[in-house]
Each structure stands twice: as structure tokens, then as C-alpha cells.
Amino acid sequence: MNDWLRTAAKARDDIFSSSLDVSTHSSSVVRPTVYESWRRSRLQGLAPEAVSPVEFSEIELDNYLSRTVTSIVEKRAAALDQSACALVLTDRDGNLLRRWVRDHEMAADLDTKGVAAGFTMDESTVGTTGLVTLLTGRPELIRGPEHFSEKFKQYSCASAPVVHPVRRTLLGSVSLICRVADTTPLMLSWVTDLITAVEEALRARACQREQRLFEAYTTYNRDVRHPIVALDMTTIITNAAAARLLGGVDQTLLWEHARRSLRERRSGPTSLTLPNGEVLSVDCCPLSGQDTDAGAILFLRKGSAPRRKTEAGVLPKPSVLLPGLVGRSEKWRSLCCQAHRLRNGTSPVLVVGEPGSGRLAVAEALQDAQAIRVVDAIDAAALGDGRWVQHLHVQLEEPTCVLVIRHVDSLEPSTAVATLAALRRTPPARLLATAQRRSGEPAAHNALLDHFESVLEVPPLRERLDDFPDLLARFSEQVSGAKNSIEWTPEVVQALTRLEWPGNLNSLKTLVRRTVTGSCATKIGTDDLPPEYVARAARRQLATLEQIEAQTILQALREAGGNKHQAALALGIARSTLYRKIRALGLDLSASIY
């Protein structure tokens, strides 16, 4: 063993001191798997003496995989108690979920090296470790100097991938770590035996889960005339009535709608807009009160969700609510119902909401009068009270003037009082204003805000997901100048609803302008979107650095015409690494055409 260590260490030094341009090696000591991992690590700019695991606070440590493996490890606790070894569980991205170690000295040393739950040790972070198994898909034993990092040279690591026995997707890995002197080929046998037990447990749980889903379906499917769906993230069961209603709707669309309802603990029916524009009313019943991934039963009905009664009666049809504005979501319809009662009146109305949510458009839609004057209260600070009041008087010279004051909440207290006095001396036919929604009372009192009898709150874009098809069509028409000439595919609409829109409608319109301007396409697919939007629309929420990485990968794929091998070469990583990163980042390339 000592001879091999010396020989391997020398070969390692020789290879690390050689040029990266050397694509092959002739050493019989360094295995091809290890050499290729070393080369990829160096191509990614890693240095053996400088790498270290990185803490990743957003990892969900107690997940489905972690609970399953823990139950299996507990049955083998005696074997760990009698050995100076550590057992490590990671997810498919190389993030450490659990660690079991009885040797206190080893535990302390691993802690100092960052080999602990909550840290990531993927190849792009620390270079070659036993986690190379996540790339090769087979059990791997990395001994001492075969590790890329200097920190891990005194350890050996036997690892094997965990693959879901039903879906055949990579879930993570299990690694057995020991000191180099204690290395034995039996380590791999012990790990693979453990993996077999884990996959059998996963198979049993999958069967139980599907059985529970089927039992729930049969329990609720008493009347086949009523459309119902039983589903989780991997399985969907529908009766004939639901199948006719849904047609070829993607299961992901239904599951994301269900998960959002479960996570937000919504009660009562919600509306779901299908890709063909039809609106369904959906009642969502969870299969488990604790686990949102356990599945749900969906009760479907044609048409929008039940309309709420108002003081004026039943909610009017969307087409007669606010002229020039579009939307079909429940929150938008509720706003329009309130606005409908205030249209063409005389009472002052304040429209509040987040920046970019369309407050000014709602305010202007409240009145059909031709003489609508819009002033911005932000200008008052630069003009001063005297010139600001004079500016108002100029706007109010027309007796039938409807005045809209934007950003009225930005007025200083003294300016607000002067504005109110000017409006009382020369009242407009109607006063409307916009302001930003605030969570608490403003620091300084604004007397003008007390003047408004009614307040309308415009919902942010994140609460109007069902409005995306209508908004995209309207903004495309405004940008291109042609009505109904551009179609946004259901895949794009679904992807965009997963994004955060801090600028609300302004952000969405910016995307439409970037996508449509200069393009001859009449149908917009995911491949037409700017790469950063596709990256942000990944299935899971990405951190900032992950978004940058995803954007870089998508740009490389686009420049390579979709050729993953060429894209990997351009990025300086192996093709297997590229595949893993695509999976890890949740990028959906199935609908992209390069």
C-alpha cells in the first residue's frame, strides 16, 4: 500500500504540473476515471491546495431520500459502531444531507474540512472525490492521493449512486469514508449492499404511494360524470370525464397548480387556465396534511370559479369591466368588480399597488371623460410648493377636467396640505390618484391621502398567473403593432409563471419587447426567450450564482446549435458534467429548438 501511495502521489504531481492541453496520459497508476475528473477540475479553475466544501444554507436536509436512507442505516448501526468510518449521504447535486460517524476524532477532522451536512462537495466545488459516482453512474473507490484536494489525501472514499427503482432517475449517493491505511475493496461491497437495501425501500414506498393515490381516486370517483384527477409529482390518474376536459394538458401544469394550492393552504375553488384558453374551476384536496408532495385530488368544473356576490349583485363579465385592460384571474376580476361600481362617478378614488402593477392604467380606466390630466407628485420636490400648486392650477383650467395624481404618497406633508388647498379652491370634475401599497403607516402624515373616499388595490403579477396568456397577447400587439399575429406557446406561458416579477407588468412588457422586437417568428417558444429568463424559469428556485450558471449553459447550447458535446467543450467541462448540471438546475430543454 505504501509503495502504491508513493507511486500515485508522484504520478499526481507529474500530471498536475503538466499542461492542460495534454488530453491523454500513459500512467498505469492513475485510472482513466480519476484522470478525467482531475482534468475537468483543472479546466474549471480549481487548485488542489485551495478548494474546500461550500456551505449551502438552502438545502432541505430532511427530505424523502434522507428519511429513507436513515431508516436503512439505523439497521446497520452496529457495523459503523465497530469501525473507524464515516457514512455520508448526498443528493444528486453533491450536497451533503446526512453524516453518520462514531469515531470522535474523525468526526472533528471532517468538520474542519467541511465534510458535514449542509455543505456541497460536487466536482465543480472540490474536484475529484468519491462523488464522481454521480457522473459515472457506477460505484467508485477513490483512494488517498486520487482525491483532487490536498485536504482529503489521508482518506479513502467508496461511493455508489442511488437511483430511483421506478423512475430510474438519479437521487443522490452514499459514501463510506475511512483513513487510507484502513482502505479495503470490501468497502465498495458494503456500500453497494446498502444501496440495494435503500432502492428496495424506495420501491416499496413508491408502490405504497401509488396504492394510496389509487385508493384515494377510487374513494372519490363515485360518480364518473364528475371530472376528478388524482396526482402527485410522478403519477396522474383521471376518470374519463376529466380526460375529455383536459385533453393533452401537461401533468406538470396540473401538479404545479396543485402544489401551489396546497402550499398556500387555499380553501375553496381556484381558477386554472388551460393552454387553449379555457378556464376551469379546481377544488384541491390534499392526500396528506403534512406532506405537500404526497399528492392531491382535484375536482374539476368547466367555467371560472364561483363568482362572488357583491353589493351590486353578481360579478359582471370581464369584457364590460375596465376598458382597454385584460385579465381573467380571480384577483383581477375581484378588482374589476370593485372598479365597475366606481366608474364614471365623482367621488375621489385612490389606486394602490406595487410599482409596475398597472395602477395608472386602472385609474385612467375609471373615467370615460376625454379631458384626463395626469401629473406626477414626484415633480413637486423639484418644483417647490409654489410652482407645484401653479402647475396644478394650469391643469385645472378645464372645468370638466379629471385629474390623476401619480405617486401621491411621495408628497411631503407641507406640499400635501398645499395641494389639498389648491384642489379645494379649484376642484376638478373628479380626483383620482395612485400610491404604493404600504405595509404600515407612513413616517409623516400625508393629509391628501385622507381625502379619498375609496381605495382600490391592484394585485401584483405573481397573483395573476392565469392572466399571462392575455397579457402576453396584449403586450405583443402593442410592441409589434399587429393584432393576434404572435402566439406564445403553452410551454412558454408555463415557464414564465414560475418566475418572480419584481417590476410586475413593466418587467413582463420588457421581456415581450426583447423577444418580439426584430423577430419574424409568429410563434414564441422557449428557444426564443433570452437565456437568463429560461434559466430563472427552472423547475426549482435557483440561487443567483445558479442563475448565472444556467444562463451560461443555455447560451453555450444556443451557440452550439443544441449540440451538447460542442457546448461542453466550449464550457470546458465533460459532457456528463453538462448533463448533470442541466438536471441539477432543472432546465427544461425538451421544448427548445436550436
Order of alpha helices (4+ residues) and beta strands (2+ residues): alpha-alpha-beta-alpha-alpha-beta-beta-alpha-beta-alpha-alpha-beta-beta-beta-alpha-beta-beta-alpha-alpha-beta-beta-beta-beta-beta-alpha-beta-alpha-beta-alpha-beta-alpha-beta-beta-alpha-beta-alpha-alpha-beta-alpha-alpha-alpha-alpha
